[in-house]
Structure formats: structure tokens, C-alpha cells
Amino acid sequence: MADADRRKLYKIGELIERSGLSRQTLHNYTMLGLIESARRTPTGHRLYDETTFERLDRIKELRATKTLLEIKELLVGKRGGDR
């Protein structure tokens, strides 16, 4: 079994509780491409790994001085330019 298959995965409720963000905020971040779920359960529920919490902490820091679009450019815009 690969390491990625053994890491702890969290449901949206756990993400909400630990991050202090609302379901709607997390949905918006997903729709903007700021966060991604690690995988889905067979019933379609999103699962998130520890890196999502690190990413959310970074987004919260940046929100103090940047818009979501600016944050997207910083965090994911560079990826698009590597193609």
C-alpha cells in the first residue's frame, strides 16, 4: 500500500471544525481551485488530507492583505504557466 493510501483523510465536517471556516467558504475555495480534495468516497463525499490544512492556513494569512483572485494567482497561477 502506498504512503498516499495510508495517510489520514478528513471529511468536510472535520475540515470545518479544524479550520474554523464555513462549509460555504470551503466550497468557494474549491470552486476557485484554491483547495482540492484528496479523493472521494464511493458515495461521492470529498476527503481531504493534512496538506489541505496547511493550504488553508496559508490562504487565511494571505486574506489579510489579498483578494481571493490574488491568492489564486500566487498559489495556483504559477502551476498554469508551467505547462
C-alpha positions as CSV (number, residue, x, y, z in Angstrom):
1,M,0.0,0.0,0.0
2,A,1.4,3.4,-1.0
3,D,2.0,6.1,1.6
4,A,-0.7,8.3,0.0
5,D,-3.2,5.5,0.6
6,R,-2.3,5.2,4.3
7,R,-2.4,8.9,5.2
8,K,-5.3,10.2,7.4
9,L,-8.1,11.6,5.4
10,Y,-10.7,14.0,6.7
11,K,-14.4,14.6,5.8
12,I,-15.7,18.1,5.2
13,G,-17.1,18.3,8.8
14,E,-13.7,17.7,10.2
15,L,-12.2,20.3,7.9
16,I,-14.8,22.8,9.0
17,E,-14.2,22.1,12.7
18,R,-10.4,22.2,12.5
19,S,-10.1,25.2,10.1
20,G,-12.8,27.3,11.7
21,L,-14.1,28.1,8.2
22,S,-17.7,27.6,7.0
23,R,-18.9,25.0,4.5
24,Q,-19.7,27.8,2.1
25,T,-16.2,29.2,2.3
26,L,-14.6,25.8,1.7
27,H,-16.9,25.3,-1.2
28,N,-15.9,28.7,-2.7
29,Y,-12.2,27.9,-2.2
30,T,-12.8,24.5,-4.0
31,M,-14.7,26.2,-6.9
32,L,-11.9,28.8,-7.3
33,G,-9.3,26.0,-7.3
34,L,-7.6,27.1,-4.1
35,I,-8.0,23.7,-2.5
36,E,-8.7,20.3,-3.8
37,S,-10.0,17.1,-2.2
38,A,-7.5,14.3,-2.0
39,R,-10.1,11.8,-3.2
40,R,-13.8,10.9,-2.9
41,T,-15.6,8.1,-1.1
42,P,-17.6,5.6,-3.1
43,T,-20.7,7.7,-2.3
44,G,-19.0,10.8,-3.6
45,H,-18.1,12.6,-0.4
46,R,-14.9,14.6,-0.6
47,L,-11.9,13.6,1.6
48,Y,-9.0,15.9,2.4
49,D,-5.5,15.3,3.7
50,E,-3.2,17.2,6.1
51,T,-1.9,19.3,3.2
52,T,-5.3,20.9,3.0
53,F,-5.0,22.3,6.5
54,E,-1.6,23.8,5.6
55,R,-3.0,25.3,2.5
56,L,-6.0,26.8,4.4
57,D,-3.6,28.3,6.9
58,R,-1.7,30.0,4.1
59,I,-4.9,31.3,2.5
60,K,-6.1,32.7,5.8
61,E,-2.7,34.5,6.2
62,L,-3.0,36.0,2.7
63,R,-6.6,37.0,3.1
64,A,-5.4,39.8,5.4
65,T,-3.9,41.6,2.5
66,K,-5.0,40.0,-0.7
67,T,-8.2,39.2,-2.6
68,L,-9.1,35.6,-3.4
69,L,-8.1,36.2,-7.1
70,E,-4.7,37.5,-6.0
71,I,-4.3,34.5,-3.7
72,K,-5.2,32.1,-6.6
73,E,-2.6,33.7,-8.7
74,L,0.0,33.3,-6.0
75,L,-0.9,29.7,-5.1
76,V,-2.1,28.2,-8.4
77,G,-1.3,30.7,-11.1
78,K,2.3,29.5,-11.3
79,R,1.2,26.0,-12.0
80,G,-0.7,27.0,-15.1
81,G,2.4,28.7,-16.5
82,D,4.5,25.5,-16.3
83,R,2.6,23.7,-19.0
